[in-house]
Amino acid sequence: MLLLLTMINPFTALSVVNTLSMATAGRRWEFAPLRPAGAQSAQVLRMPAWEAVLTCAVALPAAAVVCGSVLVPLSIALTGSAVPALAGGPLAVLTGGALVLTAGTVTLAGLLALRSAAAAPRGPARAVP
């Protein structure tokens, strides 16, 4: 079981990094009008980082419910108890790793998106109709 988790977790992390990088890079058109409007780079980068943290705050309990729906019947079948035997340490590491991975990926991708030509200031900001 540990071998299976060791193989699944890096693949999942790679998928998350790829998805978040592409999604954040696609948002450079949203970042572009913020700079001429007076936002500093740090302020623009904090916005997607907080979005990533809030997404984790919603996704991690949802993932726990989904995992529980699989682990409880498996635990009943194997041990007769409805409480799965889960160690708190690895769960805390996975939770912290998910937060660091998402916030770090979005911040780095946002920094690269701000440096692109599409996000460079080109004059006064104007309202989009």
C-alpha distance (Angstrom), angle and dihedral (degrees) to the residues before:
residue distance angle dihedral
M1 . . .
L2 3.80 . .
L3 3.80 90.1 .
L4 3.79 90.1 53.4
L5 3.81 91.9 50.6
T6 3.79 90.3 46.4
M7 3.80 88.9 57.1
I8 3.82 97.1 41.7
N9 3.81 99.4 47.6
P10 3.84 98.5 60.3
F11 3.80 90.7 45.2
T12 3.80 90.4 50.8
A13 3.80 91.1 46.7
L14 3.81 90.6 51.1
S15 3.79 90.4 50.1
V16 3.79 91.9 49.6
V17 3.81 92.8 48.3
N18 3.80 91.7 48.3
T19 3.80 93.8 48.0
L20 3.80 94.7 45.9
S21 3.81 92.8 45.4
M22 3.79 92.7 52.5
A23 3.80 93.3 44.1
T24 3.80 93.1 49.2
A25 3.80 93.2 44.9
G26 3.80 88.3 53.5
R27 3.80 89.6 55.8
R28 3.80 94.5 64.7
W29 3.81 88.2 103.9
E30 3.80 87.5 60.2
F31 3.80 91.8 49.5
A32 3.82 94.3 49.4
P33 3.84 99.0 74.8
L34 3.80 92.6 44.8
R35 3.80 94.6 67.1
P36 3.83 97.1 55.1
A37 3.81 88.5 43.6
G38 3.80 88.7 63.9
A39 3.79 104.4 -94.1
Q40 3.78 115.8 141.0
S41 3.79 121.2 -133.4
A42 3.80 91.7 -107.5
Q43 3.81 90.9 54.0
V44 3.79 92.0 49.7
L45 3.82 91.1 48.6
R46 3.80 93.6 48.3
M47 3.80 90.5 58.7
P48 3.84 97.1 65.4
A49 3.81 91.0 36.5
W50 3.81 90.9 58.2
E51 3.79 89.8 44.3
A52 3.81 88.4 55.0
V53 3.81 92.0 49.6
L54 3.81 91.3 49.4
T55 3.79 90.3 47.3
C56 3.81 89.0 53.5
A57 3.80 89.9 48.2
V58 3.81 88.7 58.4
A59 3.82 98.5 34.9
L60 3.80 99.3 49.0
P61 3.84 95.9 58.5
A62 3.81 89.0 43.6
A63 3.80 89.2 51.9
A64 3.81 89.6 48.9
V65 3.81 90.1 54.6
V66 3.80 91.9 48.9
C67 3.81 92.5 46.4
G68 3.79 90.3 46.2
S69 3.78 91.2 53.6
V70 3.80 87.7 59.0
L71 3.80 100.6 35.0
V72 3.82 98.4 48.1
P73 3.83 95.2 58.9
L74 3.81 89.8 42.1
S75 3.79 90.5 50.5
I76 3.81 91.4 48.5
A77 3.80 90.4 50.4
L78 3.81 94.8 47.4
T79 3.80 104.9 34.2
G80 3.81 106.6 11.9
S81 3.81 90.4 -121.2
A82 3.80 123.5 108.1
V83 3.80 91.8 -146.2
P84 3.82 110.8 88.9
A85 3.79 115.3 -137.1
L86 3.79 101.2 -116.8
A87 3.77 124.7 162.0
G88 3.79 115.4 -132.7
G89 3.80 95.2 -141.7
P90 3.81 98.3 62.9
L91 3.81 90.7 42.6
A92 3.80 90.7 52.9
V93 3.81 90.6 48.3
L94 3.82 91.0 50.5
T95 3.80 91.8 47.9
G96 3.80 93.6 47.8
G97 3.79 91.1 43.0
A98 3.79 91.0 52.7
L99 3.80 91.6 51.9
V100 3.80 93.8 46.8
L101 3.81 92.8 43.8
T102 3.80 95.6 50.7
A103 3.80 97.6 40.9
G104 3.81 92.5 43.5
T105 3.79 94.4 47.0
V106 3.79 93.9 47.8
T107 3.80 92.3 46.0
L108 3.80 93.7 49.0
A109 3.80 93.1 44.5
G110 3.81 89.4 46.8
L111 3.80 90.8 51.6
L112 3.79 90.3 51.8
A113 3.81 90.7 46.0
L114 3.81 90.8 52.6
R115 3.79 89.9 54.2
S116 3.79 93.0 53.1
A117 3.79 121.5 101.1
A118 3.80 92.0 -112.3
A119 3.80 92.3 61.7
A120 3.80 95.8 45.1
P121 3.81 115.3 113.0
R122 3.80 111.8 -103.4
G123 3.75 103.2 -179.7
P124 3.76 137.5 -59.9
A125 3.79 118.4 -7.5
R126 3.78 116.2 -108.3
A127 3.76 132.6 -168.1
V128 3.77 117.7 -102.4
P129 3.83 112.0 -130.8
